[in-house]
Amino acid sequence: MKIGARLALGFLLMIALITSMAGGGVWEFSSMDSNVKSMLADSVGMERPARAWARAASNQGLLIYGISLRTPLKSNV
């Protein structure tokens, strides 16, 4: 086999390996994308009720604080 043919074969082999690695990377990224989307959906599903609970607790605390400011303190002395 002449040197030109061996160089061409080696070059084609390298191109085939690089192409297969790129295809594997694209496939891995697509599966990672679906995993990230499912993780985000799960965490957002848990985060929204927690945020609503925290907002309600904060509003309730402000309400109690406001009531305590308007209610005169009774002294037993």
PDB file of N, H, CA, C and O in Angstrom:
ATOM      1  N   MET A   1       0.850  -1.171   0.000  1.00  0.00           N
ATOM      2  CA  MET A   1       0.000   0.000   0.000  1.00  0.00           C
ATOM      3  C   MET A   1       0.902   1.244   0.000  1.00  0.00           C
ATOM      4  O   MET A   1       1.867   1.332   0.760  1.00  0.00           O
ATOM      5  N   LYS A   2       0.565   2.184  -0.861  1.00  0.00           N
ATOM      6  H   LYS A   2      -0.219   2.112  -1.479  1.00  0.00           H
ATOM      7  CA  LYS A   2       1.373   3.381  -0.983  1.00  0.00           C
ATOM      8  C   LYS A   2       1.084   4.312   0.202  1.00  0.00           C
ATOM      9  O   LYS A   2       0.073   4.173   0.890  1.00  0.00           O
ATOM     10  N   ILE A   3       1.987   5.248   0.414  1.00  0.00           N
ATOM     11  H   ILE A   3       2.808   5.361  -0.145  1.00  0.00           H
ATOM     12  CA  ILE A   3       1.875   6.169   1.549  1.00  0.00           C
ATOM     13  C   ILE A   3       0.640   7.054   1.443  1.00  0.00           C
ATOM     14  O   ILE A   3      -0.001   7.349   2.452  1.00  0.00           O
ATOM     15  N   GLY A   4       0.300   7.481   0.229  1.00  0.00           N
ATOM     16  H   GLY A   4       0.820   7.242  -0.591  1.00  0.00           H
ATOM     17  CA  GLY A   4      -0.886   8.316   0.039  1.00  0.00           C
ATOM     18  C   GLY A   4      -2.162   7.585   0.419  1.00  0.00           C
ATOM     19  O   GLY A   4      -3.064   8.164   1.024  1.00  0.00           O
ATOM     20  N   ALA A   5      -2.232   6.315   0.062  1.00  0.00           N
ATOM     21  H   ALA A   5      -1.499   5.845  -0.429  1.00  0.00           H
ATOM     22  CA  ALA A   5      -3.421   5.518   0.394  1.00  0.00           C
ATOM     23  C   ALA A   5      -3.517   5.304   1.904  1.00  0.00           C
ATOM     24  O   ALA A   5      -4.604   5.364   2.478  1.00  0.00           O
ATOM     25  N   ARG A   6      -2.369   5.054   2.545  1.00  0.00           N
ATOM     26  H   ARG A   6      -1.485   5.005   2.079  1.00  0.00           H
ATOM     27  CA  ARG A   6      -2.377   4.870   3.993  1.00  0.00           C
ATOM     28  C   ARG A   6      -2.759   6.162   4.712  1.00  0.00           C
ATOM     29  O   ARG A   6      -3.506   6.129   5.690  1.00  0.00           O
ATOM     30  N   LEU A   7      -2.251   7.298   4.235  1.00  0.00           N
ATOM     31  H   LEU A   7      -1.644   7.325   3.441  1.00  0.00           H
ATOM     32  CA  LEU A   7      -2.616   8.585   4.838  1.00  0.00           C
ATOM     33  C   LEU A   7      -4.116   8.865   4.662  1.00  0.00           C
ATOM     34  O   LEU A   7      -4.774   9.333   5.591  1.00  0.00           O
ATOM     35  N   ALA A   8      -4.647   8.580   3.480  1.00  0.00           N
ATOM     36  H   ALA A   8      -4.112   8.199   2.725  1.00  0.00           H
ATOM     37  CA  ALA A   8      -6.078   8.789   3.229  1.00  0.00           C
ATOM     38  C   ALA A   8      -6.927   7.881   4.108  1.00  0.00           C
ATOM     39  O   ALA A   8      -7.955   8.305   4.636  1.00  0.00           O
ATOM     40  N   LEU A   9      -6.494   6.621   4.267  1.00  0.00           N
ATOM     41  H   LEU A   9      -5.658   6.277   3.838  1.00  0.00           H
ATOM     42  CA  LEU A   9      -7.223   5.693   5.124  1.00  0.00           C
ATOM     43  C   LEU A   9      -7.199   6.150   6.582  1.00  0.00           C
ATOM     44  O   LEU A   9      -8.219   6.111   7.270  1.00  0.00           O
ATOM     45  N   GLY A  10      -6.030   6.582   7.044  1.00  0.00           N
ATOM     46  H   GLY A  10      -5.201   6.614   6.485  1.00  0.00           H
ATOM     47  CA  GLY A  10      -5.922   7.096   8.412  1.00  0.00           C
ATOM     48  C   GLY A  10      -6.773   8.343   8.616  1.00  0.00           C
ATOM     49  O   GLY A  10      -7.429   8.497   9.646  1.00  0.00           O
ATOM     50  N   PHE A  11      -6.755   9.234   7.623  1.00  0.00           N
ATOM     51  H   PHE A  11      -6.222   9.109   6.786  1.00  0.00           H
ATOM     52  CA  PHE A  11      -7.566  10.450   7.711  1.00  0.00           C
ATOM     53  C   PHE A  11      -9.058  10.107   7.761  1.00  0.00           C
ATOM     54  O   PHE A  11      -9.796  10.675   8.566  1.00  0.00           O
ATOM     55  N   LEU A  12      -9.501   9.189   6.912  1.00  0.00           N
ATOM     56  H   LEU A  12      -8.901   8.728   6.258  1.00  0.00           H
ATOM     57  CA  LEU A  12     -10.909   8.788   6.906  1.00  0.00           C
ATOM     58  C   LEU A  12     -11.306   8.104   8.217  1.00  0.00           C
ATOM     59  O   LEU A  12     -12.420   8.276   8.710  1.00  0.00           O
ATOM     60  N   LEU A  13     -10.373   7.326   8.767  1.00  0.00           N
ATOM     61  H   LEU A  13      -9.467   7.186   8.366  1.00  0.00           H
ATOM     62  CA  LEU A  13     -10.635   6.688  10.054  1.00  0.00           C
ATOM     63  C   LEU A  13     -10.805   7.737  11.156  1.00  0.00           C
ATOM     64  O   LEU A  13     -11.702   7.629  11.991  1.00  0.00           O
ATOM     65  N   MET A  14      -9.946   8.741  11.151  1.00  0.00           N
ATOM     66  H   MET A  14      -9.217   8.829  10.472  1.00  0.00           H
ATOM     67  CA  MET A  14     -10.055   9.821  12.148  1.00  0.00           C
ATOM     68  C   MET A  14     -11.366  10.597  11.983  1.00  0.00           C
ATOM     69  O   MET A  14     -12.015  10.938  12.972  1.00  0.00           O
ATOM     70  N   ILE A  15     -11.750  10.872  10.745  1.00  0.00           N
ATOM     71  H   ILE A  15     -11.222  10.596   9.942  1.00  0.00           H
ATOM     72  CA  ILE A  15     -13.017  11.574  10.487  1.00  0.00           C
ATOM     73  C   ILE A  15     -14.195  10.744  10.992  1.00  0.00           C
ATOM     74  O   ILE A  15     -15.132  11.283  11.582  1.00  0.00           O
ATOM     75  N   ALA A  16     -14.144   9.415  10.757  1.00  0.00           N
ATOM     76  H   ALA A  16     -13.383   8.977  10.279  1.00  0.00           H
ATOM     77  CA  ALA A  16     -15.224   8.537  11.216  1.00  0.00           C
ATOM     78  C   ALA A  16     -15.300   8.518  12.746  1.00  0.00           C
ATOM     79  O   ALA A  16     -16.396   8.541  13.306  1.00  0.00           O
ATOM     80  N   LEU A  17     -14.154   8.477  13.425  1.00  0.00           N
ATOM     81  H   LEU A  17     -13.263   8.458  12.970  1.00  0.00           H
ATOM     82  CA  LEU A  17     -14.140   8.489  14.892  1.00  0.00           C
ATOM     83  C   LEU A  17     -14.662   9.810  15.445  1.00  0.00           C
ATOM     84  O   LEU A  17     -15.438   9.816  16.401  1.00  0.00           O
ATOM     85  N   ILE A  18     -14.251  10.913  14.861  1.00  0.00           N
ATOM     86  H   ILE A  18     -13.621  10.908  14.084  1.00  0.00           H
ATOM     87  CA  ILE A  18     -14.704  12.230  15.316  1.00  0.00           C
ATOM     88  C   ILE A  18     -16.204  12.378  15.102  1.00  0.00           C
ATOM     89  O   ILE A  18     -16.905  12.919  15.957  1.00  0.00           O
ATOM     90  N   THR A  19     -16.697  11.901  13.966  1.00  0.00           N
ATOM     91  H   THR A  19     -16.128  11.461  13.271  1.00  0.00           H
ATOM     92  CA  THR A  19     -18.135  11.976  13.683  1.00  0.00           C
ATOM     93  C   THR A  19     -18.937  11.135  14.667  1.00  0.00           C
ATOM     94  O   THR A  19     -19.998  11.555  15.129  1.00  0.00           O
ATOM     95  N   SER A  20     -18.432   9.950  14.987  1.00  0.00           N
ATOM     96  H   SER A  20     -17.570   9.609  14.612  1.00  0.00           H
ATOM     97  CA  SER A  20     -19.157   9.102  15.943  1.00  0.00           C
ATOM     98  C   SER A  20     -19.132   9.722  17.345  1.00  0.00           C
ATOM     99  O   SER A  20     -20.118   9.628  18.077  1.00  0.00           O
ATOM    100  N   MET A  21     -18.026  10.348  17.722  1.00  0.00           N
ATOM    101  H   MET A  21     -17.225  10.425  17.128  1.00  0.00           H
ATOM    102  CA  MET A  21     -17.966  11.015  19.023  1.00  0.00           C
ATOM    103  C   MET A  21     -18.926  12.199  19.077  1.00  0.00           C
ATOM    104  O   MET A  21     -19.576  12.423  20.099  1.00  0.00           O
ATOM    105  N   ALA A  22     -19.020  12.952  17.997  1.00  0.00           N
ATOM    106  H   ALA A  22     -18.492  12.770  17.168  1.00  0.00           H
ATOM    107  CA  ALA A  22     -19.944  14.082  17.949  1.00  0.00           C
ATOM    108  C   ALA A  22     -21.389  13.594  18.032  1.00  0.00           C
ATOM    109  O   ALA A  22     -22.212  14.202  18.717  1.00  0.00           O
ATOM    110  N   GLY A  23     -21.697  12.512  17.344  1.00  0.00           N
ATOM    111  H   GLY A  23     -21.029  12.019  16.787  1.00  0.00           H
ATOM    112  CA  GLY A  23     -23.052  11.945  17.419  1.00  0.00           C
ATOM    113  C   GLY A  23     -23.392  11.469  18.818  1.00  0.00           C
ATOM    114  O   GLY A  23     -24.508  11.672  19.295  1.00  0.00           O
ATOM    115  N   GLY A  24     -22.423  10.831  19.482  1.00  0.00           N
ATOM    116  H   GLY A  24     -21.516  10.666  19.094  1.00  0.00           H
ATOM    117  CA  GLY A  24     -22.642  10.407  20.866  1.00  0.00           C
ATOM    118  C   GLY A  24     -22.850  11.582  21.792  1.00  0.00           C
ATOM    119  O   GLY A  24     -23.661  11.511  22.715  1.00  0.00           O
ATOM    120  N   GLY A  25     -22.123  12.671  21.558  1.00  0.00           N
ATOM    121  H   GLY A  25     -21.464  12.729  20.808  1.00  0.00           H
ATOM    122  CA  GLY A  25     -22.300  13.878  22.364  1.00  0.00           C
ATOM    123  C   GLY A  25     -23.677  14.493  22.182  1.00  0.00           C
ATOM    124  O   GLY A  25     -24.306  14.911  23.154  1.00  0.00           O
ATOM    125  N   VAL A  26     -24.146  14.551  20.951  1.00  0.00           N
ATOM    126  H   VAL A  26     -23.635  14.211  20.161  1.00  0.00           H
ATOM    127  CA  VAL A  26     -25.485  15.087  20.680  1.00  0.00           C
ATOM    128  C   VAL A  26     -26.540  14.226  21.356  1.00  0.00           C
ATOM    129  O   VAL A  26     -27.481  14.749  21.952  1.00  0.00           O
ATOM    130  N   TRP A  27     -26.392  12.921  21.267  1.00  0.00           N
ATOM    131  H   TRP A  27     -25.628  12.496  20.783  1.00  0.00           H
ATOM    132  CA  TRP A  27     -27.353  12.010  21.905  1.00  0.00           C
ATOM    133  C   TRP A  27     -27.337  12.193  23.422  1.00  0.00           C
ATOM    134  O   TRP A  27     -28.394  12.214  24.052  1.00  0.00           O
ATOM    135  N   GLU A  28     -26.152  12.324  24.011  1.00  0.00           N
ATOM    136  H   GLU A  28     -25.293  12.306  23.499  1.00  0.00           H
ATOM    137  CA  GLU A  28     -26.039  12.498  25.460  1.00  0.00           C
ATOM    138  C   GLU A  28     -26.649  13.828  25.902  1.00  0.00           C
ATOM    139  O   GLU A  28     -27.309  13.893  26.939  1.00  0.00           O
ATOM    140  N   PHE A  29     -26.431  14.889  25.120  1.00  0.00           N
ATOM    141  H   PHE A  29     -25.895  14.836  24.278  1.00  0.00           H
ATOM    142  CA  PHE A  29     -27.013  16.180  25.457  1.00  0.00           C
ATOM    143  C   PHE A  29     -28.537  16.142  25.396  1.00  0.00           C
ATOM    144  O   PHE A  29     -29.202  16.778  26.213  1.00  0.00           O
ATOM    145  N   SER A  30     -29.092  15.411  24.448  1.00  0.00           N
ATOM    146  H   SER A  30     -28.552  14.894  23.784  1.00  0.00           H
ATOM    147  CA  SER A  30     -30.554  15.344  24.358  1.00  0.00           C
ATOM    148  C   SER A  30     -31.131  14.590  25.548  1.00  0.00           C
ATOM    149  O   SER A  30     -32.186  14.963  26.060  1.00  0.00           O
ATOM    150  N   SER A  31     -30.453  13.529  25.997  1.00  0.00           N
ATOM    151  H   SER A  31     -29.596  13.225  25.580  1.00  0.00           H
ATOM    152  CA  SER A  31     -30.957  12.825  27.179  1.00  0.00           C
ATOM    153  C   SER A  31     -30.752  13.669  28.427  1.00  0.00           C
ATOM    154  O   SER A  31     -31.581  13.625  29.336  1.00  0.00           O
ATOM    155  N   MET A  32     -29.670  14.436  28.497  1.00  0.00           N
ATOM    156  H   MET A  32     -28.997  14.472  27.759  1.00  0.00           H
ATOM    157  CA  MET A  32     -29.441  15.310  29.641  1.00  0.00           C
ATOM    158  C   MET A  32     -30.489  16.426  29.667  1.00  0.00           C
ATOM    159  O   MET A  32     -30.929  16.835  30.742  1.00  0.00           O
ATOM    160  N   ASP A  33     -30.885  16.914  28.504  1.00  0.00           N
ATOM    161  H   ASP A  33     -30.527  16.582  27.631  1.00  0.00           H
ATOM    162  CA  ASP A  33     -31.913  17.944  28.419  1.00  0.00           C
ATOM    163  C   ASP A  33     -33.229  17.449  29.001  1.00  0.00           C
ATOM    164  O   ASP A  33     -33.888  18.173  29.746  1.00  0.00           O
ATOM    165  N   SER A  34     -33.613  16.233  28.672  1.00  0.00           N
ATOM    166  H   SER A  34     -33.077  15.644  28.066  1.00  0.00           H
ATOM    167  CA  SER A  34     -34.862  15.699  29.219  1.00  0.00           C
ATOM    168  C   SER A  34     -34.754  15.486  30.728  1.00  0.00           C
ATOM    169  O   SER A  34     -35.734  15.684  31.446  1.00  0.00           O
ATOM    170  N   ASN A  35     -33.582  15.086  31.217  1.00  0.00           N
ATOM    171  H   ASN A  35     -32.786  14.926  30.633  1.00  0.00           H
ATOM    172  CA  ASN A  35     -33.390  14.932  32.657  1.00  0.00           C
ATOM    173  C   ASN A  35     -33.492  16.266  33.380  1.00  0.00           C
ATOM    174  O   ASN A  35     -34.110  16.351  34.441  1.00  0.00           O
ATOM    175  N   VAL A  36     -32.895  17.302  32.820  1.00  0.00           N
ATOM    176  H   VAL A  36     -32.393  17.233  31.958  1.00  0.00           H
ATOM    177  CA  VAL A  36     -32.949  18.628  33.439  1.00  0.00           C
ATOM    178  C   VAL A  36     -34.383  19.149  33.451  1.00  0.00           C
ATOM    179  O   VAL A  36     -34.824  19.739  34.437  1.00  0.00           O
ATOM    180  N   LYS A  37     -35.104  18.935  32.366  1.00  0.00           N
ATOM    181  H   LYS A  37     -34.747  18.456  31.564  1.00  0.00           H
ATOM    182  CA  LYS A  37     -36.495  19.393  32.319  1.00  0.00           C
ATOM    183  C   LYS A  37     -37.345  18.698  33.374  1.00  0.00           C
ATOM    184  O   LYS A  37     -38.185  19.338  34.008  1.00  0.00           O
ATOM    185  N   SER A  38     -37.140  17.399  33.572  1.00  0.00           N
ATOM    186  H   SER A  38     -36.458  16.879  33.057  1.00  0.00           H
ATOM    187  CA  SER A  38     -37.923  16.690  34.592  1.00  0.00           C
ATOM    188  C   SER A  38     -37.520  17.138  35.991  1.00  0.00           C
ATOM    189  O   SER A  38     -38.380  17.236  36.866  1.00  0.00           O
ATOM    190  N   MET A  39     -36.234  17.415  36.231  1.00  0.00           N
ATOM    191  H   MET A  39     -35.536  17.335  35.520  1.00  0.00           H
ATOM    192  CA  MET A  39     -35.810  17.907  37.548  1.00  0.00           C
ATOM    193  C   MET A  39     -36.407  19.279  37.823  1.00  0.00           C
ATOM    194  O   MET A  39     -36.854  19.549  38.938  1.00  0.00           O
ATOM    195  N   LEU A  40     -36.417  20.141  36.824  1.00  0.00           N
ATOM    196  H   LEU A  40     -36.054  19.922  35.919  1.00  0.00           H
ATOM    197  CA  LEU A  40     -36.992  21.468  37.008  1.00  0.00           C
ATOM    198  C   LEU A  40     -38.487  21.390  37.273  1.00  0.00           C
ATOM    199  O   LEU A  40     -39.006  22.126  38.113  1.00  0.00           O
ATOM    200  N   ALA A  41     -39.178  20.516  36.573  1.00  0.00           N
ATOM    201  H   ALA A  41     -38.756  19.918  35.892  1.00  0.00           H
ATOM    202  CA  ALA A  41     -40.623  20.372  36.785  1.00  0.00           C
ATOM    203  C   ALA A  41     -40.903  19.886  38.202  1.00  0.00           C
ATOM    204  O   ALA A  41     -41.843  20.359  38.841  1.00  0.00           O
ATOM    205  N   ASP A  42     -40.101  18.948  38.700  1.00  0.00           N
ATOM    206  H   ASP A  42     -39.338  18.564  38.180  1.00  0.00           H
ATOM    207  CA  ASP A  42     -40.294  18.444  40.061  1.00  0.00           C
ATOM    208  C   ASP A  42     -39.997  19.505  41.100  1.00  0.00           C
ATOM    209  O   ASP A  42     -40.764  19.672  42.049  1.00  0.00           O
ATOM    210  N   SER A  43     -38.882  20.236  40.939  1.00  0.00           N
ATOM    211  H   SER A  43     -38.259  20.101  40.168  1.00  0.00           H
ATOM    212  CA  SER A  43     -38.512  21.225  41.944  1.00  0.00           C
ATOM    213  C   SER A  43     -39.462  22.414  41.930  1.00  0.00           C
ATOM    214  O   SER A  43     -39.774  22.966  42.985  1.00  0.00           O
ATOM    215  N   VAL A  44     -39.926  22.817  40.747  1.00  0.00           N
ATOM    216  H   VAL A  44     -39.672  22.368  39.890  1.00  0.00           H
ATOM    217  CA  VAL A  44     -40.889  23.913  40.678  1.00  0.00           C
ATOM    218  C   VAL A  44     -42.214  23.470  41.297  1.00  0.00           C
ATOM    219  O   VAL A  44     -42.898  24.263  41.944  1.00  0.00           O
ATOM    220  N   GLY A  45     -42.566  22.218  41.099  1.00  0.00           N
ATOM    221  H   GLY A  45     -42.010  21.574  40.574  1.00  0.00           H
ATOM    222  CA  GLY A  45     -43.797  21.699  41.695  1.00  0.00           C
ATOM    223  C   GLY A  45     -43.760  21.720  43.213  1.00  0.00           C
ATOM    224  O   GLY A  45     -44.799  21.907  43.846  1.00  0.00           O
ATOM    225  N   MET A  46     -42.590  21.533  43.813  1.00  0.00           N
ATOM    226  H   MET A  46     -41.746  21.381  43.298  1.00  0.00           H
ATOM    227  CA  MET A  46     -42.466  21.586  45.267  1.00  0.00           C
ATOM    228  C   MET A  46     -42.233  23.012  45.751  1.00  0.00           C
ATOM    229  O   MET A  46     -42.620  23.353  46.869  1.00  0.00           O
ATOM    230  N   GLU A  47     -41.612  23.843  44.933  1.00  0.00           N
ATOM    231  H   GLU A  47     -41.298  23.567  44.025  1.00  0.00           H
ATOM    232  CA  GLU A  47     -41.241  25.189  45.347  1.00  0.00           C
ATOM    233  C   GLU A  47     -42.443  26.116  45.414  1.00  0.00           C
ATOM    234  O   GLU A  47     -42.514  26.962  46.305  1.00  0.00           O
ATOM    235  N   ARG A  48     -43.379  25.981  44.504  1.00  0.00           N
ATOM    236  H   ARG A  48     -43.322  25.295  43.779  1.00  0.00           H
ATOM    237  CA  ARG A  48     -44.517  26.898  44.474  1.00  0.00           C
ATOM    238  C   ARG A  48     -45.390  26.811  45.724  1.00  0.00           C
ATOM    239  O   ARG A  48     -45.735  27.857  46.273  1.00  0.00           O
ATOM    240  N   PRO A  49     -45.769  25.619  46.207  1.00  0.00           N
ATOM    241  CA  PRO A  49     -46.531  25.583  47.463  1.00  0.00           C
ATOM    242  C   PRO A  49     -45.725  26.091  48.656  1.00  0.00           C
ATOM    243  O   PRO A  49     -46.285  26.709  49.562  1.00  0.00           O
ATOM    244  N   ALA A  50     -44.424  25.840  48.664  1.00  0.00           N
ATOM    245  H   ALA A  50     -43.969  25.339  47.929  1.00  0.00           H
ATOM    246  CA  ALA A  50     -43.586  26.333  49.756  1.00  0.00           C
ATOM    247  C   ALA A  50     -43.542  27.856  49.744  1.00  0.00           C
ATOM    248  O   ALA A  50     -43.605  28.490  50.797  1.00  0.00           O
ATOM    249  N   ARG A  51     -43.435  28.440  48.563  1.00  0.00           N
ATOM    250  H   ARG A  51     -43.384  27.925  47.708  1.00  0.00           H
ATOM    251  CA  ARG A  51     -43.420  29.905  48.465  1.00  0.00           C
ATOM    252  C   ARG A  51     -44.769  30.482  48.898  1.00  0.00           C
ATOM    253  O   ARG A  51     -44.810  31.502  49.586  1.00  0.00           O
ATOM    254  N   ALA A  52     -45.865  29.844  48.506  1.00  0.00           N
ATOM    255  H   ALA A  52     -45.832  29.015  47.947  1.00  0.00           H
ATOM    256  CA  ALA A  52     -47.196  30.317  48.912  1.00  0.00           C
ATOM    257  C   ALA A  52     -47.352  30.221  50.425  1.00  0.00           C
ATOM    258  O   ALA A  52     -47.922  31.120  51.044  1.00  0.00           O
ATOM    259  N   TRP A  53     -46.852  29.141  51.030  1.00  0.00           N
ATOM    260  H   TRP A  53     -46.389  28.410  50.528  1.00  0.00           H
ATOM    261  CA  TRP A  53     -46.924  28.986  52.479  1.00  0.00           C
ATOM    262  C   TRP A  53     -46.107  30.071  53.170  1.00  0.00           C
ATOM    263  O   TRP A  53     -46.556  30.644  54.163  1.00  0.00           O
ATOM    264  N   ALA A  54     -44.912  30.360  52.656  1.00  0.00           N
ATOM    265  H   ALA A  54     -44.548  29.895  51.849  1.00  0.00           H
ATOM    266  CA  ALA A  54     -44.068  31.397  53.252  1.00  0.00           C
ATOM    267  C   ALA A  54     -44.718  32.768  53.109  1.00  0.00           C
ATOM    268  O   ALA A  54     -44.655  33.582  54.031  1.00  0.00           O
ATOM    269  N   ARG A  55     -45.335  33.026  51.973  1.00  0.00           N
ATOM    270  H   ARG A  55     -45.385  32.365  51.224  1.00  0.00           H
ATOM    271  CA  ARG A  55     -46.010  34.314  51.767  1.00  0.00           C
ATOM    272  C   ARG A  55     -47.193  34.458  52.720  1.00  0.00           C
ATOM    273  O   ARG A  55     -47.417  35.528  53.287  1.00  0.00           O
ATOM    274  N   ALA A  56     -47.948  33.373  52.892  1.00  0.00           N
ATOM    275  H   ALA A  56     -47.767  32.504  52.432  1.00  0.00           H
ATOM    276  CA  ALA A  56     -49.088  33.411  53.814  1.00  0.00           C
ATOM    277  C   ALA A  56     -48.615  33.609  55.245  1.00  0.00           C
ATOM    278  O   ALA A  56     -49.232  34.362  55.998  1.00  0.00           O
ATOM    279  N   ALA A  57     -47.532  32.949  55.633  1.00  0.00           N
ATOM    280  H   ALA A  57     -47.031  32.337  55.022  1.00  0.00           H
ATOM    281  CA  ALA A  57     -47.001  33.111  56.986  1.00  0.00           C
ATOM    282  C   ALA A  57     -46.505  34.528  57.197  1.00  0.00           C
ATOM    283  O   ALA A  57     -46.697  35.093  58.273  1.00  0.00           O
ATOM    284  N   SER A  58     -45.875  35.109  56.197  1.00  0.00           N
ATOM    285  H   SER A  58     -45.718  34.650  55.322  1.00  0.00           H
ATOM    286  CA  SER A  58     -45.390  36.482  56.295  1.00  0.00           C
ATOM    287  C   SER A  58     -46.564  37.452  56.421  1.00  0.00           C
ATOM    288  O   SER A  58     -46.535  38.364  57.248  1.00  0.00           O
ATOM    289  N   ASN A  59     -47.592  37.253  55.604  1.00  0.00           N
ATOM    290  H   ASN A  59     -47.616  36.512  54.932  1.00  0.00           H
ATOM    291  CA  ASN A  59     -48.768  38.124  55.682  1.00  0.00           C
ATOM    292  C   ASN A  59     -49.445  37.992  57.038  1.00  0.00           C
ATOM    293  O   ASN A  59     -49.895  38.986  57.609  1.00  0.00           O
ATOM    294  N   GLN A  60     -49.520  36.778  57.552  1.00  0.00           N
ATOM    295  H   GLN A  60     -49.155  35.971  57.089  1.00  0.00           H
ATOM    296  CA  GLN A  60     -50.141  36.558  58.851  1.00  0.00           C
ATOM    297  C   GLN A  60     -49.323  37.245  59.939  1.00  0.00           C
ATOM    298  O   GLN A  60     -49.889  37.829  60.863  1.00  0.00           O
ATOM    299  N   GLY A  61     -48.003  37.181  59.835  1.00  0.00           N
ATOM    300  H   GLY A  61     -47.544  36.707  59.084  1.00  0.00           H
ATOM    301  CA  GLY A  61     -47.142  37.856  60.809  1.00  0.00           C
ATOM    302  C   GLY A  61     -47.327  39.356  60.767  1.00  0.00           C
ATOM    303  O   GLY A  61     -47.363  40.006  61.812  1.00  0.00           O
ATOM    304  N   LEU A  62     -47.447  39.920  59.564  1.00  0.00           N
ATOM    305  H   LEU A  62     -47.418  39.392  58.715  1.00  0.00           H
ATOM    306  CA  LEU A  62     -47.690  41.357  59.444  1.00  0.00           C
ATOM    307  C   LEU A  62     -49.049  41.734  60.017  1.00  0.00           C
ATOM    308  O   LEU A  62     -49.190  42.784  60.643  1.00  0.00           O
ATOM    309  N   LEU A  63     -50.044  40.886  59.806  1.00  0.00           N
ATOM    310  H   LEU A  63     -49.929  40.033  59.297  1.00  0.00           H
ATOM    311  CA  LEU A  63     -51.373  41.142  60.345  1.00  0.00           C
ATOM    312  C   LEU A  63     -51.341  41.146  61.874  1.00  0.00           C
ATOM    313  O   LEU A  63     -51.910  42.036  62.505  1.00  0.00           O
ATOM    314  N   ILE A  64     -50.690  40.171  62.457  1.00  0.00           N
ATOM    315  H   ILE A  64     -50.227  39.448  61.945  1.00  0.00           H
ATOM    316  CA  ILE A  64     -50.608  40.101  63.921  1.00  0.00           C
ATOM    317  C   ILE A  64     -49.826  41.287  64.464  1.00  0.00           C
ATOM    318  O   ILE A  64     -50.188  41.846  65.499  1.00  0.00           O
ATOM    319  N   TYR A  65     -48.765  41.673  63.781  1.00  0.00           N
ATOM    320  H   TYR A  65     -48.471  41.219  62.939  1.00  0.00           H
ATOM    321  CA  TYR A  65     -47.983  42.830  64.206  1.00  0.00           C
ATOM    322  C   TYR A  65     -48.836  44.100  64.133  1.00  0.00           C
ATOM    323  O   TYR A  65     -48.801  44.928  65.044  1.00  0.00           O
ATOM    324  N   GLY A  66     -49.594  44.246  63.057  1.00  0.00           N
ATOM    325  H   GLY A  66     -49.622  43.574  62.318  1.00  0.00           H
ATOM    326  CA  GLY A  66     -50.466  45.419  62.931  1.00  0.00           C
ATOM    327  C   GLY A  66     -51.544  45.452  63.996  1.00  0.00           C
ATOM    328  O   GLY A  66     -51.843  46.519  64.533  1.00  0.00           O
ATOM    329  N   ILE A  67     -52.132  44.315  64.313  1.00  0.00           N
ATOM    330  H   ILE A  67     -51.889  43.449  63.877  1.00  0.00           H
ATOM    331  CA  ILE A  67     -53.148  44.260  65.361  1.00  0.00           C
ATOM    332  C   ILE A  67     -52.534  44.603  66.706  1.00  0.00           C
ATOM    333  O   ILE A  67     -53.152  45.305  67.507  1.00  0.00           O
ATOM    334  N   SER A  68     -51.324  44.118  66.965  1.00  0.00           N
ATOM    335  H   SER A  68     -50.822  43.548  66.314  1.00  0.00           H
ATOM    336  CA  SER A  68     -50.691  44.394  68.249  1.00  0.00           C
ATOM    337  C   SER A  68     -50.349  45.869  68.405  1.00  0.00           C
ATOM    338  O   SER A  68     -50.325  46.380  69.525  1.00  0.00           O
ATOM    339  N   LEU A  69     -50.084  46.561  67.303  1.00  0.00           N
ATOM    340  H   LEU A  69     -50.103  46.146  66.393  1.00  0.00           H
ATOM    341  CA  LEU A  69     -49.797  47.989  67.389  1.00  0.00           C
ATOM    342  C   LEU A  69     -51.060  48.791  67.685  1.00  0.00           C
ATOM    343  O   LEU A  69     -50.989  49.832  68.339  1.00  0.00           O
ATOM    344  N   ARG A  70     -52.194  48.330  67.222  1.00  0.00           N
ATOM    345  H   ARG A  70     -52.252  47.485  66.691  1.00  0.00           H
ATOM    346  CA  ARG A  70     -53.443  49.065  67.410  1.00  0.00           C
ATOM    347  C   ARG A  70     -54.137  48.736  68.723  1.00  0.00           C
ATOM    348  O   ARG A  70     -55.000  49.488  69.175  1.00  0.00           O
ATOM    349  N   THR A  71     -53.768  47.619  69.335  1.00  0.00           N
ATOM    350  H   THR A  71     -53.067  47.008  68.968  1.00  0.00           H
ATOM    351  CA  THR A  71     -54.400  47.226  70.578  1.00  0.00           C
ATOM    352  C   THR A  71     -53.616  47.812  71.746  1.00  0.00           C
ATOM    353  O   THR A  71     -52.426  47.536  71.898  1.00  0.00           O
ATOM    354  N   PRO A  72     -54.277  48.618  72.570  1.00  0.00           N
ATOM    355  CA  PRO A  72     -53.544  49.190  73.711  1.00  0.00           C
ATOM    356  C   PRO A  72     -53.217  48.099  74.737  1.00  0.00           C
ATOM    357  O   PRO A  72     -53.997  47.175  74.970  1.00  0.00           O
ATOM    358  N   LEU A  73     -52.051  48.244  75.328  1.00  0.00           N
ATOM    359  H   LEU A  73     -51.418  48.995  75.138  1.00  0.00           H
ATOM    360  CA  LEU A  73     -51.643  47.297  76.336  1.00  0.00           C
ATOM    361  C   LEU A  73     -52.380  47.611  77.640  1.00  0.00           C
ATOM    362  O   LEU A  73     -52.491  48.771  78.035  1.00  0.00           O
ATOM    363  N   LYS A  74     -52.874  46.578  78.292  1.00  0.00           N
ATOM    364  H   LYS A  74     -52.784  45.636  77.971  1.00  0.00           H
ATOM    365  CA  LYS A  74     -53.589  46.757  79.559  1.00  0.00           C
ATOM    366  C   LYS A  74     -52.604  46.499  80.686  1.00  0.00           C
ATOM    367  O   LYS A  74     -51.911  45.481  80.709  1.00  0.00           O
ATOM    368  N   SER A  75     -52.557  47.409  81.588  1.00  0.00           N
ATOM    369  H   SER A  75     -53.119  48.236  81.569  1.00  0.00           H
ATOM    370  CA  SER A  75     -51.659  47.278  82.716  1.00  0.00           C
ATOM    371  C   SER A  75     -52.428  46.781  83.917  1.00  0.00           C
ATOM    372  O   SER A  75     -53.516  47.281  84.204  1.00  0.00           O
ATOM    373  N   ASN A  76     -51.891  45.812  84.621  1.00  0.00           N
ATOM    374  H   ASN A  76     -51.007  45.406  84.388  1.00  0.00           H
ATOM    375  CA  ASN A  76     -52.523  45.269  85.822  1.00  0.00           C
ATOM    376  C   ASN A  76     -52.026  45.968  87.066  1.00  0.00           C
ATOM    377  O   ASN A  76     -52.372  45.557  88.173  1.00  0.00           O
ATOM    378  N   VAL A  77     -51.235  46.998  86.925  1.00  0.00           N
ATOM    379  H   VAL A  77     -50.954  47.332  86.025  1.00  0.00           H
ATOM    380  CA  VAL A  77     -50.674  47.683  88.087  1.00  0.00           C
ATOM    381  C   VAL A  77     -51.617  48.712  88.609  1.00  0.00           C
ATOM    382  O   VAL A  77     -51.310  49.390  89.590  1.00  0.00           O
TER     383      VAL A  77
END
